[in-house]
Amino acid sequence: MRDALLGRGLTGDLDITTDAVPDRIAQLLAGWADTIWDQGKNFGTVGARRGSTTVEITTHRAESYNRESRKPDVRFSSDITTDLGRRDFTVNAIAVEMPGWAVLDPFGGMEDLTNGVLRTPSEPEGLFSDDPLRMLRAARFCSQLSLSAGPELVAAIRSVRPRLAIVSRERIATEFTKLLELPSVAAGVAFLAETGLLGDLVHPWRASDTEVPAAALDSVGDVGDRVAVRWAILLGSVCGDDTEAARCLSTLRIKGATIKATRSILRAAHAVQAASADAPGPDIADPAGWRPIARRLVTDHDASLDAALVALRAWGRPLIEPFETWLTEVRAEEGPALGCLPVDGHRVMELLGTAGAGVGEALSWLRERQIELGPLSPERASELLREWDRQRSG
């Protein structure tokens, strides 16, 4: 209903609430649905699919929570207002009564949606204490729906945020990832920082005086893995290296592929920054002075260089001019050829009659020559290897 009011239309996934109990819901669906599932039956929910349309139908509920768990004790209800009152935010507590299409909005969700306000339908401290994951959903809705949380909601989260400890790391990781996947995330991350949740979840931010680069997170565009780039921006501001960043992400149970990509971006960013600082002055005329530096970056970090440059700009660490221009030039002219050596281990064994560690040593030496001289043809690489072998042998 919320998305329809925002002009986004109805999706193929519909949430329905009814006074019918789960067994009756299943009976009614039996003649309509292609597939029915009832794993959530104990919580009042029955799911069904027909064609491309998926519905989840839940009996009106009233809930109470155990202090040590975010799983509710469910009681069925015949009152729609009671059911809507247990929702997380007023903008999610709007319903349309069928078949008359009457809008039910007992908590002012439509007005909040119009005014861009994020509120809860009940007292926020109790609501967030019952299910602390709602605090992270608040951050997501700030970004996803362009809503602003009022002082009462922010104060409530600050007071009960230790309750987040009862939520599994995996659920927190899922919700954090949903936020970072959005096209615009600045408002949500700024909300996490304002409430103290960011420091609770990403410990290096807890004691840092660095300003959270929330706005910069929206400038990543389509560079690489959007979530990994945003994690790199967030963690590179406060972590000493990629190892510390990886520990933070592992603690949050972030997926291994995201951790790997984030580390690659951070390593590339640090390498680019160091290379820029060590590069010859901008007036140098001889490309031999700067091309090897750029080639090494392309050889070692090409897949992560675009994301690394985005991260460096986000941290306010500009490169020495015209280093980025040089890097762009080398990537355009030599990048594909620098990605691999023109000969493989089998060719090295044929040329030099060596095996085992000797092959690796020869390929490492050739890699350094390609960084120094530029892309090599197979013939030139073979010539260099023979010359190196003769000099090494005596």
Number of C-alpha atoms within 10 A of each C-alpha: 18 19 13 10 14 12 8 10 11 12 12 12 12 13 13 17 19 19 17 18 19 22 13 12 19 21 10 12 18 13 8 12 17 11 13 18 13 16 11 13 16 12 19 23 23 24 23 19 18 14 9 8 12 18 17 18 22 24 26 24 24 20 16 13 16 10 12 11 14 20 14 14 13 15 14 18 18 15 14 19 19 15 21 24 20 18 17 22 24 26 29 20 24 23 21 14 14 8 6 7 9 10 13 17 18 17 21 15 24 22 13 17 20 12 11 16 20 22 24 25 20 15 12 21 20 13 22 25 24 22 20 24 22 19 26 23 19 26 28 28 20 24 22 18 16 16 23 21 17 11 9 14 20 19 15 19 27 16 14 18 20 13 20 22 14 15 15 13 17 14 13 21 19 14 18 21 17 16 24 23 16 16 16 22 27 23 22 27 26 19 23 23 19 16 20 18 23 19 16 17 21 17 15 18 22 15 9 12 8 9 11 22 18 22 14 19 27 18 18 21 14 10 16 17 19 20 22 25 30 26 24 30 28 23 25 25 21 21 19 11 15 22 13 16 23 21 13 19 21 15 14 19 17 19 14 12 11 18 23 13 20 29 25 21 31 29 22 26 25 17 18 26 20 12 19 22 13 12 19 15 15 11 8 11 9 9 9 12 14 22 20 19 22 23 27 20 22 25 20 15 20 19 16 24 26 18 28 29 21 22 29 21 14 23 17 11 11 14 18 17 13 13 23 16 12 17 21 15 14 21 20 10 11 15 19 13 16 23 16 13 17 19 16 13 16 12 14 21 15 10 14 17 11 15 13 9 8 15 19 15 11 18 17 12 14 21 22 14 17 22 20 16 13 19 23 20 14 14 11 11 20 19 13 16 20 14 12 15 14 11 9 8 7 5
